[in-house]
Amino acid sequence: MIDNPYYGQELHGPYDIFDAGSFEFEDGGHLPDLKLAYAVYGKLNRKRDNAILFPTWYSGTSKLTEQIYVGKGRALDPSKYCIISINQIGSGLSSSPHNTPAPWNMARFPRVRIGDDVRAQHKLLTEKFGIEQLALVVGGSMGAQQTYEWAVRYPDMVRRAAPIAGYAKNTDHDFLYTDTLNEAITSDPGWNGGWYRSREDVHVGLRRQAKLWSVMGLCTEFFAQEQWRALGCTSLEDFQVGFMEGLFTQMDPNDLLCMAWKWQRGDVSRHTGGDLKAALKRIKAKTFVMPVDTDMFFKVEDCKREQKLIKGSELRVIKSLGGHFGIFGFEPAYHEQVDRHLSELLAIDA
């Protein structure tokens, strides 16, 4: 296990821990004591039908969910709903390579699928809270992948679904690009096959990954309009070094690689022998597919192709200058659009 102060209550709390017990992974391997970190905003009503699930994205935590998407008077209003944000396996807060005891730590951590996250989350929601139906499942990026998995795997439990900036089945292009993010880390000699002593041993690789995120995670117009100023940065260098590198060099390399592996392989058609149309036909939830117009990871055209396969669904394109990073909500207009779409979705009898 590696001590990393970035992952903890001080920066990402408050959150609770659910002991999921012995857990078998879909690609083999197992953990004798899987733990899920989760946060709850609001309270369950007597009928237990006001629960909203918000799973996390790559590098994201439940704290970001709260800061960006939850608030009184907003669509995800904790005075009306019980919003449960569960940190995905490998996130650094839930069981992850860096915080798991030997022998399943570091490079020996099991391969994780999106389906593993969803099965573990199902266990938490049903055993801890007694939830039988979810008013809404919503998430961005890898959270969108988990949203699709929920709607396909547990169609009778999900009343509404809102995948934001993510795919039901990852594309070859996205798979290949994510390889470059991974190689930025694994090509650093300090990575040492996943057996480094500290994240600082891999700081060169983490800095390279931060630069790749700037290239593809954002969009050209973000830089043309110097939108980094909205993040409090005073120059392009301040944005790249102070913000992007400052963020990623705090994270654990193996945790990022764990999340990237399952991100690449997100695919609900695994339930139907590779038939995506058949998989999406299983969805009973009223679904709003919500891509970001400038996103270079999860393209609007690809999201639209999937949306057309979901009965009764709607395509709600979000306009943003942030590219994929638009989901971080640094633009007021982003919040306005997301809240409007989610409010309309929640108002639909489903």
PyMOL commands that set and color helices and strands:
alter all, ss='L'
color gray80, all
select helices_A, chain A and resi 9-12+62-69+106-108+114-129+142-153+172-186+189-194+199-216+220-224+227-231+236-248+253-264+268-272+276-281+300-307+323-328+332-347
alter helices_A, ss='H'
color red, helices_A
select strands_A, chain A and resi 16-24+30-41+51-53+82-86+136-140+160-164+286-289+314-315
alter strands_A, ss='S'
color yellow, strands_A
deselect
rebuild
show_as cartoon
